[in-house]
């Protein structure tokens, strides 16, 4: 008796997908049925969604980044008033 099962230990709600061979069902149709069940459960989509997830920045890091941005903007405005900004090349159509 063939059984296919997938356990998803990394996702928050554990989703177990299991199918069992019925009667004279071929292994290929069992595998196809298992694949459909996995897709409909959403386990793979959830895992793929979490694959590149990064943590949110802490409040302190966000504040520091904002202050750095404000300083650079003020410096750029100062240089613009003095006429010392580097000339930006115009980008043509690509």
C-alpha positions, -999 to 999 in steps of 0.1 A, spaced: 0 0 0 16 33 -11 12 64 9 25 99 1 27 125 29 42 159 34 47 175 67 53 212 70 71 219 102 82 255 93 48 270 87 28 283 116 -2 260 113 11 225 105 -6 212 75 -3 175 69 -12 163 34 -17 126 30 -32 104 3 -36 67 3 -38 44 -27 -73 32 -33 -81 -2 -49 -64 -6 -83 -52 30 -86 -19 34 -104 11 50 -87 11 78 -112 -25 88 -105 -18 86 -68 12 109 -72 -10 133 -93 -37 133 -67 -11 140 -40 3 169 -60 -31 184 -64 -38 181 -27 -5 198 -18 -12 226 -42 -47 231 -28 -35 231 8 -12 262 0 18 248 18 42 254 -10 29 290 -17 33 299 20 68 285 21 78 303 -11 63 335 2 84 332 34 116 324 15 129 359 11 111 375 40 133 399 60 127 412 95 113 447 100 138 473 110 138 483 146 126 517 156 161 530 164 174 518 130 146 535 112 152 568 131 189 566 123 183 560 86 158 589 85 183 613 102 210 602 77 186 609 49 177 643 63 214 652 66 222 642 31 192 662 17 202 693 37 238 690 24 225 686 -12 203 717 -8 232 737 6 254 727 -24 226 735 -48 223 770 -33 260 775 -37 259 762 -73 284 734 -65 262 704 -74 278 681 -99 261 683 -133 238 653 -138 240 637 -172 208 636 -191 197 601 -198 183 596 -232 157 572 -242 167 536 -239 
